[in-house]
Amino acid sequence: MRERLDLLGLFRHAGPAVTIALTAMVLIDAVVPAGIAIAVQELVAADGRSALGPVLLMSGVVLAGQLALAFRFPVGRLAADRIDGAHRTRIAALVMGVPTVDVAERQDVQDRVKTTTAEPRDWVDRTSGDGAVSQLELVGHAVALVSSSVVLSWWSWWLVPATVIPAVCFRTMHGRQWVRHFRIWVEGVLYHRRWKYWGEVATTPAAGRELRVFGAGEWLLGHYTRDMRTHVDPVWEDDRRVLRGLWLALLLPLAGCTVAFTWVALGTAAGQGTIALEVAVVTAAWSVFSVAIRTDDVISLEGARPVRRAAAELERINPAPIPPRAHAGTAAAPPPLVRFENVCFSYPGRQVLNGVDLEIRPGESLALVGLNGAGKSTLTKLLAGLYRPDSGRILADGTDIADIPGWQSRLSVVFQDFLKYPLSLRDNIALGADDPGLLTGVVRDAGLAPVVSRLPGGYDTPLSRSRTAGVDLSGGQWQQVALARALYATRRGARILVLDEPTAHLDVRTEHDLFQRLPDITEEISVVLISHRLSTVRQADRIVLLDGGRITESGTHEELMAGGGQYATMYALQARRFSQGYEDRLDEGDLA
Ligand SMILES: Nc1ncnc2c1ncn2[C@@H]1O[C@H](COP(=O)(O)OP(=O)(O)OP(=O)(O)O)[C@@H](O)[C@H]1O
């Protein structure tokens, strides 16, 4: 019951006009049979008197019914779409509202997000909006039953249970058959996906080449048929069962109608009621029957249930309000002194940081180096407050960053896997906080100015081939866009700039130019730079080496080289390989 009320409550997202219009149409549709019964009664009873009134009544009822029928689907679609829009926005806000990313990364959270926001692909898939509209229609069915019952009771109140009870029993039985059918279908959905997959493989040109060359067509069709039969055999078997059961179940409302028709006919013959009343009652009994056999809402309600449940479970993740951005023009505070104190952190089943002690001093450029998988990116995500340490603390000017409101707006990051928005260059950099005065400067600093001059629409060129007049950029140019985005945030108040492999896709010259400019463009900002190219990090004020979950070396390039530790070994090895023309990344095997 609660789930059903919740569904009706979703109409608050459809807007009052649409909700009122749809409710009116559903109610008109529901009372049309009773209205026709009354109009027919009036017509028959007119008998010689002017039939103008009854004819007008009949015309009005029929017309209203037809109009309601014509508008019900588009208005219902509009309501469902608005509800779905609000529902999906709410889910996105819920997930976005969690300041750390560990919750969003959880498999159970991902599964629920997928369930609750998926577009319907198969006949069993339904959205929240579909469920809400079906629930309203169910209310309409109840109104239809009540209004027809009123007409039936004019003959005898016994006619109401005699017709309505078998009709409700039929609806319940047939509804259960549909729910069972639905569940059988859903149980085999894994095989459904598989045979869909085999079907796609069989018909795509790329796969077609391989299948022909390797003569694997028969093998693939075998899989296709086997998986399809595994899924559809139980469904077809249940189809047959439903059809067999439907005949038996239909006997119930038919028996109710037959009793009503016979009773009324015999009564009229015996002079118990007028012909006019008989016609009205027979029409109402037919209406009860027709309401009983409309069970299409059952699938919508059942299909929307997992969507609603997943949404309710996501509601429990308890989001915080999305933190405000730092604003341009506000006197930006100087960069803080950041201290990692004995920080430990694990992903599920894997400890990555094991007692990190580290200082990021105000305004310094700090290079963080280490082998692949050492935990460098993880450390910067902890700094950005995207994860919380399992133990230990990260302090900014003595306060735990978890207790600093809007901490994330004080940072700017170029992530290794930065996003490429299919939007204009302007939006890709400003992310909606447009300030033309800042844009030109960061584009120049990121080395993007020549690219912008070649774009057909300048800053407003969509960076996606799928958009009208859109263009795509090269990997290196996209990286410059990500850098410009990060620099833009620093101009708006961020005071720590994290660069995680910011030049991995840049050519040597562009990279060299960028690092030459970096000290000037990041003045009064702390910079944390992660790079595998040790030739580029050597210019940093300080270099720290992360190994075995701890900071094991710290100093300037010269100090670390003189120390002869792991950094010195890595540097020497990389310099040698570079001079021989090899790629300059190192992994554990190189140091053995
Ligand atoms: N979201 C995650 N869930 C589970 N494990 C993760 C996740 N992100 C990273 N890891 C694991 O944590 C370890 C450290 O990863 P991280 O990306 O921090 O290393 P890194 O030093 O930045 O590596 P690279 O130099 O290759 O970029 C790796 O073993 C990685 O597989």
The ligand as an ORCA input file, in Angstrom:
! r2SCAN-3c Opt
* xyz 0 1
  N      38.977      2.811     -7.198
  C      39.826      1.815     -6.905
  N      39.380      0.679     -6.373
  C      40.227     -0.327     -6.062
  N      41.555     -0.277     -6.249
  C      42.075      0.834     -6.781
  C      41.232      1.937     -7.141
  N      42.027      2.911     -7.646
  C      43.283      2.443     -7.606
  N      43.316      1.200     -7.087
  C      44.504      0.399     -6.847
  O      45.306      1.092     -5.913
  C      46.666      0.992     -6.266
  C      47.274      2.392     -6.365
  O      46.661      3.034     -7.463
  P      47.052      4.517     -7.878
  O      46.278      4.863     -9.083
  O      46.934      5.401     -6.700
  O      48.601      4.329     -8.223
  P      49.565      5.320     -8.983
  O      50.821      5.363     -8.178
  O      48.909      6.615     -9.270
  O      49.803      4.496    -10.311
  P      50.161      5.002    -11.799
  O      51.543      5.549    -11.736
  O      50.107      3.777    -12.605
  O      49.149      6.018    -12.193
  C      46.726      0.205     -7.558
  O      47.056     -1.137     -7.228
  C      45.331      0.268     -8.115
  O      45.015     -0.912     -8.780
*
